[in-house]
């Protein structure tokens, strides 16, 4: 039962009332941009009559603060548990807000900080996300792409050569360990969330699409400033990080529905993999569960479709192109090591996939045609997926690719009198460490035990990768002295300490016991292979995320806010402050 009620102000707040049990969304200590939309919800642990519920905001009746009354839900999910819900509310006045609730014999208080911004400083914002990029990935990318001699690097990465730097905490509302959904959502909404959740506070209901929503930066900049928005990735475009720009669901795997939400939000540029969930289920490569053709719907809405690097450039070069949809593979795109060198993965089936730099250049060309400016999110997403699979060579090459894309953007911004804020960050880390080198000539005759091939301290020396090409990539990874990067989270697998030249590493396979995994027998007979028993539950088929802070670097107008140790929600605040979004009504 749902009805609209006006909740009377509470004249006195009885501190003697019994146990605190209800939940209020947004949660305690939420940081809320003035004028941004969000849903207010209160969940009660039992059925309580509307007349027995009193809510005040800074001592005043909630309807006065929000401008409308709440919906009272007597039995949420057909259980004896009541709730209050208001959709799309705003708070325009900055300051501290205290929300007090009395519901029967229950009490609850939370505080929110509503903040505004100064005047607009940046015309454009570009957020680069190295998904799962750890410190060891960055160091390894620097060594391979720049070289190192007598202890000094021969150059800096573009992602490091930026004037402002901070550490960023990544924990979610439900755990110290985050996933890409709630961590990316913190960047794009300024609100904390739970594992697997995008653009919502994860509530208790069964429906994964009715949770209390918070407004995304895509909605904000289109609604308030008329900016263009771009989303670029080399994963599926509906995967967690790119989806965080538009999606509202606590189930990141709801790809069909996320595509629908992306169509409703209509970012101006959408480039990545994931065509399978845009195609109707009758199509050969489709993964949809219905007959909706979202490619046709986007075309009808004025989006040219491109499928190859050549088509991408041709479309972006046209002065009349202001919207663009690029879907280059049915699933994730291939990493740079396979595309440029090994020709593994899906390269034979999809040989004309663009590089991330080509995607970024096309996005800049199209988005900059909007005179109001733009917000662009760029993800090098396969770093994370390779790190999960303990495929460190492929991950490092994709960090180098990210660095090339950042370099391109920095050079583009410099030519425009630096009107663009550029941020580079990881959404979360992986528990990886660079511990030395692997001394191994890749021969099949080597009888030296695997662990004895690892050089540490002075025995590590320096790796002997060939000099990098013009893009920073050594042409070979199968050299005799390679970087030794180890993970602290391991499933059972056969360790070879060698790059996987025939395709991305698949460390596990399904075991006979339901929902469990064991070491992949494919690698059992590789030279020197050693069965390495993992430290993760048997239900895990891959390495997992870790809880360390990640590195944020920044340049451009508004980047001076980046310093010290920050929460991931503060990255959103840096962007909206640079755009002056809190000063626009």
C-alpha positions as CSV (number, residue, x, y, z in Angstrom):
1,X,0.0,0.0,0.0
2,X,1.4,3.4,-1.0
3,X,-0.2,6.8,-0.1
4,X,1.0,10.3,0.1
5,X,1.2,11.9,3.5
6,X,2.5,15.1,5.0
7,X,4.8,14.4,7.9
8,X,4.3,16.7,10.8
9,X,7.3,18.4,12.4
10,X,8.6,16.9,15.6
11,X,8.5,19.4,18.4
12,X,10.7,17.4,20.8
13,X,13.3,14.7,20.1
14,X,13.0,12.1,22.8
15,X,16.5,10.6,23.4
16,X,15.0,8.0,25.7
17,X,13.3,6.3,22.7
18,X,14.4,2.7,22.1
19,X,17.0,1.1,19.8
20,X,18.2,2.8,16.6
21,X,17.2,0.4,13.8
22,X,16.0,2.2,10.7
23,X,18.1,3.2,7.7
24,X,18.0,6.6,6.1
25,X,19.3,7.3,2.5
26,X,21.4,9.3,1.7
27,X,23.5,7.8,4.5
28,X,25.1,9.7,7.4
29,X,27.8,12.1,6.4
30,X,26.8,12.2,2.8
31,X,28.3,15.1,0.8
32,X,25.6,16.5,-1.6
33,X,26.1,19.0,-4.4
34,X,23.6,21.9,-4.0
35,X,20.9,21.6,-6.6
36,X,21.6,17.9,-7.5
37,X,18.8,15.4,-7.5
38,X,18.6,12.5,-5.2
39,X,16.0,10.2,-3.6
40,X,15.3,10.3,0.1
41,X,14.3,7.1,1.7
42,X,13.8,5.8,5.2
43,X,13.4,2.1,5.8
44,X,11.8,0.9,9.0
45,X,12.4,-2.6,10.5
46,X,8.7,-3.1,11.3
47,X,5.2,-2.0,10.2
48,X,4.6,1.5,11.7
49,X,1.6,3.7,11.0
50,X,2.2,6.9,9.1
51,X,0.8,8.9,11.9
52,X,3.5,7.6,14.2
53,X,6.4,8.7,11.9
54,X,7.8,12.1,12.4
55,X,10.7,13.5,10.2
56,X,12.4,16.9,10.6
57,X,15.2,18.5,8.7
58,X,17.1,21.1,10.7
59,X,14.1,21.1,12.9
60,X,11.5,21.8,10.2
61,X,9.0,19.6,8.6
62,X,10.6,17.6,5.7
63,X,8.0,18.7,3.2
64,X,9.2,22.3,3.7
65,X,12.8,21.4,3.0
66,X,12.0,19.2,0.0
67,X,9.0,21.0,-1.3
68,X,6.8,17.9,-1.4
69,X,5.5,15.1,0.8
70,X,6.7,11.6,1.1
71,X,5.1,8.4,-0.1
72,X,4.3,6.1,2.8
73,X,4.7,2.4,2.1
74,X,2.9,0.4,4.7
75,X,4.3,-3.0,3.8
76,X,7.4,-2.8,1.6
77,X,8.0,-6.0,-0.4
78,X,4.8,-7.4,1.2
79,X,6.6,-7.7,4.5
80,X,5.8,-6.1,7.9
81,X,8.2,-3.3,7.3
82,X,7.3,0.2,6.4
83,X,9.2,2.9,4.4
84,X,9.1,6.5,3.3
85,X,10.2,7.5,-0.1
86,X,10.6,10.8,-2.0
87,X,12.0,10.8,-5.5
88,X,14.0,13.5,-7.3
89,X,14.4,16.0,-4.4
90,X,17.0,18.7,-4.2
91,X,18.6,20.9,-1.5
92,X,19.6,24.3,-3.0
93,X,21.0,26.0,0.1
94,X,24.5,24.9,1.1
95,X,25.2,24.0,4.8
96,X,24.9,21.3,7.4
97,X,21.6,19.4,7.5
98,X,20.5,17.2,10.4
99,X,17.7,14.7,9.7
100,X,15.9,13.5,12.8
101,X,13.4,10.6,12.7
102,X,11.0,9.2,15.3
103,X,9.0,6.2,14.2
104,X,7.0,4.5,16.9
105,X,9.6,3.5,19.5
106,X,12.6,4.0,17.1
107,X,14.8,7.0,16.6
108,X,17.5,7.8,14.0
109,X,19.6,10.9,13.1
110,X,21.9,11.5,10.2
111,X,23.8,14.5,9.0
112,X,24.5,15.7,5.4
113,X,26.8,18.4,4.1
114,X,25.3,20.3,1.2
115,X,28.0,22.2,-0.7
116,X,28.0,24.7,-3.5
117,X,30.9,25.7,-5.8
118,X,32.5,28.9,-7.0
119,X,32.3,30.2,-10.5
120,X,33.2,27.9,-13.4
121,X,36.9,27.5,-14.0
122,X,37.1,24.8,-16.7
123,X,35.3,24.5,-20.0
124,X,36.0,20.7,-20.3
125,X,36.7,17.8,-17.9
126,X,38.4,14.6,-18.9
127,X,38.4,11.8,-16.3
128,X,40.8,8.9,-17.1
129,X,40.3,5.7,-15.2
130,X,42.9,2.9,-15.2
131,X,40.6,0.2,-14.0
132,X,42.3,-1.8,-11.3
133,X,45.6,0.0,-12.0
134,X,48.0,-0.5,-9.0
135,X,51.2,1.2,-8.2
136,X,53.2,-1.7,-9.5
137,X,51.4,-1.4,-12.8
138,X,52.4,2.2,-13.1
139,X,56.1,1.5,-12.2
140,X,56.3,-1.4,-14.6
141,X,54.8,0.7,-17.4
142,X,57.4,3.4,-16.7
143,X,60.3,0.9,-16.8
144,X,59.1,-0.7,-20.1
145,X,58.1,2.4,-21.9
146,X,60.8,4.8,-20.8
147,X,63.7,2.4,-19.7
148,X,65.8,2.6,-16.6
149,X,69.6,3.0,-16.2
150,X,71.7,3.0,-13.1
151,X,68.6,3.3,-11.0
152,X,67.1,6.3,-12.8
153,X,64.2,6.2,-15.1
154,X,64.9,7.6,-18.6
155,X,61.6,9.5,-18.6
156,X,58.3,10.1,-16.9
157,X,54.9,8.8,-17.8
158,X,52.3,11.3,-18.8
159,X,50.1,10.1,-16.0
160,X,52.8,10.9,-13.5
161,X,54.0,14.2,-15.0
162,X,51.2,16.3,-13.6
163,X,51.4,19.0,-11.0
164,X,48.9,17.7,-8.5
165,X,48.7,14.3,-6.8
166,X,46.7,12.7,-4.0
167,X,45.9,9.3,-2.5
168,X,42.3,8.3,-2.9
169,X,40.4,5.9,-0.5
170,X,38.1,3.5,-2.3
171,X,36.0,1.7,0.3
172,X,32.2,1.3,-0.2
173,X,29.2,1.4,2.1
174,X,29.2,-2.3,2.7
175,X,32.9,-3.3,2.7
176,X,36.5,-2.0,2.9
177,X,37.0,-3.7,-0.5
178,X,35.3,-2.2,-3.4
179,X,34.4,-3.3,-6.9
180,X,34.3,-1.2,-10.1
181,X,30.7,-0.4,-9.9
182,X,30.5,1.4,-6.6
183,X,34.0,2.9,-6.9
184,X,33.3,4.4,-10.3
185,X,29.9,5.5,-9.1
186,X,31.6,7.5,-6.3
187,X,33.5,9.4,-9.0
188,X,30.4,10.1,-11.2
189,X,27.9,10.9,-8.5
190,X,29.8,12.0,-5.4
191,X,27.9,9.4,-3.3
192,X,29.1,6.2,-1.7
193,X,27.5,3.0,-2.7
194,X,27.7,-0.8,-2.2
195,X,29.3,-3.6,-4.1
196,X,27.7,-4.0,-7.6
197,X,25.6,-0.8,-7.3
198,X,25.6,2.0,-9.8
199,X,24.1,5.5,-9.1
200,X,22.0,4.2,-6.2
201,X,22.1,3.5,-2.5
202,X,21.5,-0.2,-2.3
203,X,18.3,-0.8,-0.3
204,X,16.6,-3.9,1.0
205,X,14.0,-4.4,-1.7
206,X,14.1,-7.3,-4.1
207,X,13.8,-5.0,-7.2
208,X,17.3,-4.0,-8.3
209,X,16.0,-0.9,-10.1
210,X,13.9,0.8,-7.4
211,X,16.8,1.7,-5.1
212,X,17.2,5.4,-4.0
213,X,18.9,7.1,-6.9
214,X,21.5,9.9,-7.0
215,X,22.1,12.1,-10.0
216,X,25.1,11.3,-12.3
217,X,27.5,13.8,-13.7
218,X,26.1,13.1,-17.1
219,X,22.6,14.2,-16.1
220,X,24.0,17.2,-14.2
221,X,26.1,18.7,-16.9
222,X,23.5,18.2,-19.6
223,X,20.7,19.6,-17.4
224,X,22.5,22.6,-16.0
225,X,25.1,23.6,-18.6
226,X,24.1,21.9,-21.8
227,X,27.5,20.2,-22.1
228,X,28.3,17.3,-24.4
229,X,29.2,13.9,-22.7
230,X,31.5,11.2,-23.9
231,X,32.1,7.7,-22.7
232,X,35.1,5.8,-24.0
233,X,36.4,2.3,-22.9
234,X,38.0,-0.8,-24.3
235,X,35.7,-3.0,-22.3
236,X,32.0,-3.5,-22.9
237,X,30.4,-0.1,-22.9
238,X,27.8,-1.3,-20.4
239,X,30.4,-2.6,-18.0
240,X,30.6,-1.1,-14.5
241,X,33.0,1.9,-15.0
242,X,31.5,3.3,-18.2
243,X,28.0,2.4,-17.0
244,X,28.5,4.6,-13.9
245,X,28.2,7.6,-16.1
246,X,24.5,6.9,-16.7
247,X,23.1,3.9,-14.8
248,X,20.9,3.5,-11.7
249,X,20.8,-0.1,-10.5
250,X,22.3,-2.2,-7.7
251,X,23.0,-5.0,-10.2
252,X,25.9,-4.1,-12.5
253,X,25.4,-7.3,-14.5
254,X,22.0,-6.0,-15.8
255,X,23.5,-5.2,-19.1
256,X,20.2,-5.1,-21.2
257,X,18.7,-2.6,-18.8
258,X,21.9,-0.5,-18.6
259,X,21.9,-0.2,-22.4
260,X,18.3,1.1,-22.1
261,X,19.4,3.6,-19.5
262,X,22.3,4.7,-21.7
263,X,19.9,5.3,-24.5
264,X,17.7,7.3,-22.2
265,X,20.6,9.4,-21.0
266,X,22.0,9.8,-24.5
267,X,25.7,10.6,-24.0
268,X,26.9,12.3,-27.2
269,X,29.9,9.9,-27.8
270,X,29.8,6.2,-26.9
271,X,32.8,4.1,-27.9
272,X,33.8,0.6,-26.7
273,X,32.9,-3.0,-27.0
274,X,29.7,-4.7,-25.9
275,X,27.7,-4.8,-29.2
276,X,26.1,-8.1,-28.1
277,X,23.7,-6.3,-25.7
278,X,22.7,-3.7,-28.3
279,X,21.5,-6.3,-30.8
280,X,18.1,-8.0,-30.7
281,X,18.2,-11.6,-29.5
282,X,17.8,-13.1,-33.0
283,X,21.1,-11.6,-34.1
284,X,24.1,-14.0,-34.3
285,X,26.2,-12.5,-31.6
286,X,23.4,-11.1,-29.4
287,X,23.2,-11.6,-25.7
288,X,20.0,-9.7,-25.2
289,X,16.9,-11.4,-23.8
290,X,14.5,-9.4,-25.9
291,X,13.9,-8.3,-29.5
292,X,14.9,-4.6,-29.0
293,X,17.5,-3.3,-31.5
294,X,19.3,-0.5,-29.7
295,X,21.7,0.0,-32.6
296,X,18.6,0.9,-34.7
297,X,17.3,3.1,-31.9
298,X,20.5,5.0,-31.6
299,X,20.7,5.4,-35.4
300,X,17.1,6.8,-35.3
301,X,18.3,9.3,-32.6
302,X,21.0,10.6,-34.9
303,X,24.0,8.5,-33.9
304,X,26.2,7.1,-36.8
305,X,27.4,3.6,-36.0
306,X,31.1,2.7,-36.5
307,X,32.6,-0.7,-36.1
308,X,36.3,-0.3,-37.1
309,X,39.2,2.1,-36.5
310,X,38.8,3.4,-40.1
311,X,35.1,4.0,-39.8
312,X,35.7,5.8,-36.5
313,X,38.2,8.3,-37.9
314,X,36.1,8.9,-41.0
315,X,33.0,9.7,-38.9
316,X,34.8,11.8,-36.4
317,X,36.5,13.9,-39.1
318,X,33.1,15.0,-40.5
319,X,32.3,18.5,-39.2
320,X,28.6,17.6,-39.0
321,X,29.2,14.7,-36.6
322,X,28.1,15.7,-33.1
323,X,26.9,12.3,-32.0
324,X,28.7,9.0,-32.4
325,X,28.2,5.3,-31.4
326,X,31.2,3.0,-31.8
327,X,30.8,-0.7,-31.0
328,X,33.9,-2.6,-32.1
329,X,33.4,-6.1,-30.6
330,X,30.5,-8.1,-29.2
331,X,32.3,-8.3,-25.8
332,X,35.4,-6.7,-24.4
333,X,38.0,-5.3,-26.9
334,X,41.4,-6.8,-27.1
335,X,44.4,-5.4,-25.2
336,X,47.3,-3.7,-27.0
337,X,49.7,-6.6,-26.5
338,X,47.4,-8.9,-28.6
339,X,46.3,-6.3,-31.1
340,X,49.7,-4.9,-31.9
341,X,52.1,-7.8,-31.3
342,X,50.8,-11.3,-30.5
343,X,47.5,-11.3,-32.5
344,X,45.9,-13.4,-29.7
345,X,42.5,-13.1,-28.1
346,X,39.8,-12.0,-30.5
347,X,42.1,-10.1,-32.9
348,X,41.6,-12.6,-35.8
349,X,37.9,-12.1,-35.7
350,X,38.0,-8.4,-35.1
351,X,41.3,-7.2,-36.6
352,X,40.4,-3.5,-37.0
353,X,39.7,-2.5,-33.4
354,X,40.9,1.0,-32.7
355,X,43.5,1.8,-30.1
356,X,42.4,3.8,-27.0
357,X,44.3,6.8,-28.4
358,X,42.3,6.6,-31.6
359,X,39.1,6.5,-29.6
360,X,40.1,9.4,-27.4
361,X,41.1,11.5,-30.5
362,X,37.8,10.8,-32.1
363,X,35.9,11.7,-28.9
364,X,37.8,15.0,-28.6
365,X,37.1,15.9,-32.2
366,X,33.3,15.3,-31.8
367,X,32.8,16.6,-28.3
368,X,34.6,19.8,-28.9
369,X,32.0,20.8,-31.5
370,X,29.7,21.6,-28.6
371,X,30.5,25.3,-27.8
372,X,29.4,24.8,-24.2
373,X,32.1,22.3,-23.4
374,X,32.1,18.6,-22.5
375,X,32.8,15.9,-19.9
376,X,34.6,12.9,-21.1
377,X,35.3,9.7,-19.2
378,X,38.0,7.4,-20.6
379,X,38.6,3.9,-19.2
380,X,41.5,1.6,-19.9
381,X,39.4,-1.3,-18.5
382,X,41.3,-4.4,-19.5
383,X,44.1,-3.6,-17.0
384,X,41.7,-4.9,-14.3
385,X,40.6,-7.9,-16.2
386,X,44.1,-9.0,-17.0
387,X,45.1,-8.4,-13.3
388,X,42.3,-10.6,-12.2
389,X,43.7,-13.3,-14.4
390,X,47.3,-12.8,-13.2
391,X,48.2,-11.8,-16.8
392,X,50.6,-9.0,-15.8
393,X,52.3,-8.5,-19.2
394,X,49.0,-7.7,-20.9
395,X,48.0,-5.4,-18.0
396,X,51.2,-3.4,-18.2
397,X,50.9,-2.8,-22.0
398,X,47.4,-1.5,-21.4
399,X,48.8,0.9,-18.8
400,X,51.2,2.2,-21.4
401,X,48.2,2.6,-23.8
402,X,46.4,4.6,-21.1
403,X,49.5,6.8,-20.7
404,X,49.6,7.4,-24.5
405,X,45.9,8.5,-24.4
406,X,46.6,10.9,-21.5
407,X,49.6,12.3,-23.3
408,X,47.3,13.0,-26.3
409,X,44.7,14.7,-24.2
410,X,47.3,16.8,-22.4
411,X,48.7,18.0,-25.7
412,X,45.2,18.7,-27.0
413,X,44.4,20.8,-23.9
414,X,47.7,22.7,-24.1
415,X,46.8,23.9,-27.6
416,X,43.5,25.3,-26.2
417,X,45.0,27.6,-23.5
418,X,44.5,25.0,-20.9
419,X,40.8,25.2,-20.4
420,X,40.5,21.5,-19.6
421,X,40.7,19.7,-16.3
422,X,42.4,16.3,-16.7
423,X,42.3,13.7,-14.0
424,X,43.9,10.3,-14.0
425,X,43.0,7.8,-11.3
426,X,42.3,4.1,-10.7
427,X,38.9,3.0,-9.4
428,X,40.5,0.5,-7.0
429,X,43.8,-1.4,-6.7
430,X,44.9,-5.0,-7.0
431,X,47.3,-6.6,-4.5
432,X,50.2,-6.6,-6.8
433,X,53.9,-6.0,-6.0
434,X,57.0,-5.7,-8.2
435,X,59.5,-7.8,-6.3
436,X,62.3,-8.2,-8.7
437,X,63.0,-10.0,-12.0
438,X,62.5,-13.5,-13.5
439,X,65.8,-14.8,-14.9
440,X,64.7,-17.3,-17.5
441,X,65.7,-17.6,-21.2
442,X,62.3,-19.3,-22.1
443,X,64.1,-22.5,-23.1
444,X,62.5,-25.9,-22.6
445,X,65.7,-27.4,-21.2
446,X,65.9,-25.3,-18.0
447,X,65.9,-27.6,-15.0
448,X,66.3,-24.8,-12.4
449,X,63.3,-24.8,-10.0
450,X,60.9,-22.1,-10.8
451,X,61.3,-20.2,-7.5
452,X,65.1,-20.2,-8.0
453,X,64.7,-18.1,-11.2
454,X,63.4,-15.1,-9.2
455,X,66.0,-12.5,-8.6
456,X,65.6,-10.2,-5.6
457,X,67.6,-7.3,-4.3
458,X,70.9,-7.1,-6.1
459,X,70.1,-10.4,-7.9
460,X,67.2,-8.6,-9.6
461,X,69.4,-6.2,-11.6
462,X,67.5,-4.6,-14.4
463,X,65.2,-6.2,-17.0
464,X,66.4,-6.6,-20.6
465,X,63.3,-5.7,-22.7
466,X,64.2,-4.3,-26.1
467,X,64.1,-0.5,-26.5
468,X,60.4,0.6,-26.8
469,X,59.0,1.7,-30.1
470,X,57.6,5.2,-30.8
471,X,54.5,4.4,-28.7
472,X,56.5,3.1,-25.8
473,X,56.0,-0.6,-26.4
474,X,58.9,-3.1,-26.4
475,X,58.3,-5.5,-29.3
476,X,58.9,-8.5,-27.1
477,X,57.9,-9.6,-23.6
478,X,59.5,-13.1,-23.8
479,X,63.0,-11.8,-22.8
480,X,65.4,-13.5,-20.5
481,X,65.1,-11.1,-17.6
482,X,61.5,-10.0,-17.1
483,X,59.8,-8.0,-14.4
484,X,58.5,-10.3,-11.5
485,X,55.1,-9.0,-10.4
486,X,53.3,-11.1,-7.8
487,X,49.8,-11.0,-6.5
488,X,48.8,-11.4,-2.8
489,X,45.5,-12.9,-3.8
490,X,45.6,-16.2,-5.6
491,X,43.3,-19.0,-6.8
492,X,44.8,-22.4,-7.3
493,X,46.8,-22.3,-10.6
494,X,49.9,-23.5,-12.3
495,X,52.6,-20.9,-12.1
496,X,54.9,-20.6,-15.1
497,X,56.4,-17.1,-14.5
498,X,56.3,-16.8,-18.3
499,X,54.2,-14.5,-20.5
500,X,51.3,-16.2,-22.2
501,X,52.1,-15.8,-25.9
502,X,49.2,-17.9,-27.3
503,X,46.4,-15.8,-25.7
504,X,45.3,-14.3,-22.4
505,X,46.0,-16.3,-19.3
506,X,43.1,-18.5,-17.9
507,X,44.5,-19.6,-14.5
508,X,41.5,-21.7,-13.4
509,X,38.9,-24.1,-14.7
510,X,35.6,-25.4,-13.3
511,X,36.1,-28.3,-10.9
512,X,33.8,-31.2,-10.2
513,X,32.4,-29.7,-7.1
514,X,29.6,-27.2,-7.9
515,X,30.6,-23.5,-8.0
516,X,34.2,-24.1,-7.4
517,X,37.4,-23.9,-9.5
518,X,40.7,-25.6,-9.7
519,X,44.0,-25.0,-11.5
520,X,43.7,-25.0,-15.3
521,X,45.3,-28.2,-16.6
522,X,46.2,-26.4,-19.8
523,X,49.4,-25.0,-18.2
524,X,50.3,-28.2,-16.2
525,X,53.0,-29.3,-18.6
526,X,54.5,-25.9,-19.4
527,X,58.2,-25.9,-18.8
528,X,58.9,-25.6,-15.1
529,X,55.2,-25.2,-14.2
530,X,54.5,-25.5,-10.5
531,X,51.1,-26.0,-8.9
532,X,50.6,-23.0,-6.7
533,X,47.9,-23.5,-4.1
534,X,45.9,-20.4,-3.7
535,X,44.8,-18.4,-0.6
536,X,41.3,-17.6,-1.8
537,X,38.1,-19.6,-1.3
538,X,37.6,-22.3,-3.9
539,X,34.6,-20.4,-5.3
540,X,37.0,-17.7,-6.6
541,X,38.4,-18.3,-10.1
542,X,40.6,-15.2,-10.2
543,X,42.6,-12.8,-8.2
544,X,40.6,-10.2,-6.3
545,X,40.7,-6.4,-5.6
546,X,42.6,-4.9,-2.6
547,X,41.8,-2.0,-0.3
548,X,44.8,0.2,-0.7
549,X,44.4,3.9,-1.6
550,X,44.9,4.6,-5.3
551,X,46.8,7.5,-6.9
552,X,45.1,10.5,-8.4
553,X,47.1,12.9,-10.6
554,X,45.6,16.1,-12.1
555,X,46.3,19.1,-14.3
556,X,44.3,22.1,-15.6
557,X,41.9,24.5,-14.0
558,X,40.6,23.2,-10.7
559,X,43.3,20.6,-10.3
560,X,44.7,22.4,-7.2
561,X,42.0,20.7,-5.1
562,X,43.8,17.5,-5.6
563,X,46.2,17.0,-2.7
564,X,46.9,14.9,0.4
565,X,44.5,12.0,1.0
566,X,41.0,12.2,-0.4
567,X,37.9,10.0,-0.5
568,X,36.7,8.8,-3.9
569,X,33.6,10.9,-3.6
570,X,35.8,14.0,-3.5
571,X,36.9,13.3,-7.1
572,X,33.4,14.1,-8.1
573,X,33.6,17.3,-6.1
574,X,36.8,18.3,-7.9
575,X,35.0,18.0,-11.3
576,X,31.8,19.8,-10.3
577,X,33.8,22.6,-8.7
578,X,35.9,23.1,-11.8
579,X,32.6,23.3,-13.8
580,X,30.9,25.6,-11.3
581,X,27.9,23.3,-11.1
582,X,27.0,24.3,-7.6
583,X,26.6,28.0,-8.7
584,X,24.2,27.2,-11.5
585,X,20.5,27.0,-10.6
